[in-house]
Amino acid sequence: MNNKIIVTILIVLLVVIVFTGSYLLLGRTTNTKSSTSPTPLLTSIPTNSQEPTGSTSVLSIPTFTVTIKDDSHNVPPTTTSTTDPYTGKTTTTTIPGFAVDSRNITFTIQNQLLALSYKQTEQPSTYGFYYDIRFEPHYTTTPNNDWTEIYDISLGYSSASTSENTVISFHNDYSPQTGLAFIQGGIDRTFPPDAKVDFQVQAMIGYITSSTNYHSLPFPTTNYTFVGETSGWSPTQTLTIS
C-alpha cells in the first residue's frame, strides 16, 4: 500500500509539473507574437510616398485689371528728296499726313513676390515666371468653352517684371465702323464696336521645350511643350470695346 501511495503522489506531481510548464511556454509564445505584430504594419507604408502635386505650390491665382485707352494720333507729313546722279536734278516727294485711330488694351497684373523670389540656378536658361492671357466673347452661347489664348507657345509668353506690377499692353487699330483689329501672335480677330470681351490671366513658372519630327510630311513639324507649374485661371474681367 505504501508503494502505491508513493507512485500515485509521483504521478500527481508529474502531471502538475507538465501542466505548469505548458502554461508558461504558451504565455511566452503569445507575448512574442504580440510584440512582432506591428512590423508588417510599418513595412506596408510606402517609403517613396509624396505629397499630392501642387501641395507645395508657390503660385496663386493672379489679380489683375484690364483697361482700354484711346491712343489715336496724327502722323505728320514727310518729305524726301533724291538727286539724279546723271542729270543732277533733285526730285522732292511729299507724303501727306494722316490720322490713326487706335486703342491700347492694357493689363496690370499684381506680381506674386513669393514666386518672383523663386530662383532657378540650372538650365534651361529660359526658365522663368510668365503670364498667359485668354479671352472669350461675353455673350457666348457656350460659356467657358470658347476661350482663346492670346499667346502662341512657339513665340513664348509675357515675362513678369521685377516690380510690384507687370504691365502688358496691346496696340490695336480701331475703326468706328468695323471695331478693333486685335492682332497678336497667330490671332487675327476683330471686336466690333461696343463688344464686350471677357479676359482671364494665368501665372506660369517653368520653361518651354521643343521637339522636331523631321520625318513628318510634307514638312518637318515642331511640337512645343510648357514644363513647369501653372496657377488656376483668374476671375473674369469684362472689357467694353469703344
C-alpha positions, 0 to 999 in steps of 0.5 A: 500500500505504501508503494502505491501511495508513493507512485500515485503522489509521483504521478500527481506531481508529474502531471502538475509539473507538465501542466505548469510548464505548458502554461508558461511556454504558451504565455511566452509564445503569445507575448512574442507574437504580440510584440512582432505584430506591428512590423508588417504594419510599418513595412506596408507604408510606402517609403517613396510616398509624396505629397499630392502635386501642387501641395507645395505650390508657390503660385496663386491665382493672379489679380489683375485689371484690364483697361482700354485707352484711346491712343489715336494720333496724327502722323505728320507729313514727310518729305524726301528728296533724291538727286539724279546722279546723271542729270543732277536734278533733285526730285522732292516727294511729299507724303501727306499726313494722316490720322490713326485711330487706335486703342491700347488694351492694357493689363496690370497684373499684381506680381506674386513676390513669393514666386518672383523670389523663386530662383532657378540656378540650372538650365534651361536658361529660359526658365522663368515666371510668365503670364498667359492671357485668354479671352472669350466673347461675353455673350457666348452661347457656350460659356467657358468653352470658347476661350482663346489664348492670346499667346502662341507657345512657339513665340513664348509668353509675357515675362513678369517684371521685377516690380510690384506690377507687370504691365502688358499692353496691346496696340490695336487699330480701331475703326468706328465702323468695323471695331478693333483689329486685335492682332497678336501672335497667330490671332487675327480677330476683330471686336466690333464696336461696343463688344464686350470681351471677357479676359482671364490671366494665368501665372506660369513658372517653368520653361518651354521645350521643343521637339522636331519630327523631321520625318513628318510630311510634307514638312518637318513639324515642331511640337512645343511643350510648357514644363513647369507649374501653372496657377488656376485661371483668374476671375473674369474681367469684362472689357467694353470695346469703344 
